[in-house]
Amino acid sequence: MADHSHSPMSKKVLVAVGGQGIDPETVRLACRMTDPQGGRLYGVHIIEVNRSLPLGAVLDEVVERGEKILEEVEQLAAETNLPVETELVQARDTGPAIVDEAVEWGADLIVMGLPYKRRFGEFNLGKTVPYVLKNATCRVMLFREHREHMG
């Protein structure tokens, strides 16, 4: 079997979108990383469901918003003529859900955006990104947005 590990292109790229301003750039990056010869893009939006609620108990407007976010992914992928599938996933935690989706779909790359967030003045990674970096079975690419100059 030929070894294509040196190739930066991936056949199956999962892009996780959270509905932030960083999403379009993240999706464009995912498109660029997808092999134009036979590559596929999989856009996933995770709806986190509070532990106090049953997993199906998601408000209609949250689902609608999720579908709009995924429609954007489809439009951006269409611009690059890549085959794209999207999935709205309801889960307790975003990180494990992204890792599970990637394994199930056989992704060889996960692309995630990281908004530049500060908590208590410190740059904060949140909990999803470290979880995915630690537990994903494939390559992970992180796209961090520009930091605004703190004026």
Secondary structure, 3 states (H helix, E strand, C coil): CCCCCCCCCECEEEEECCCCCCHHHHHHHHHHHECCCCCEEEEEEEEECCCCCCCCCCCHHHHHHHHHHHHHHHHHHHHCCCCEEEEEEEECCHHHHHHHHHHHHCCCEEEEEECCCEECCEECCCCHHHHHHHHCCCEEEEEECCCCCCC
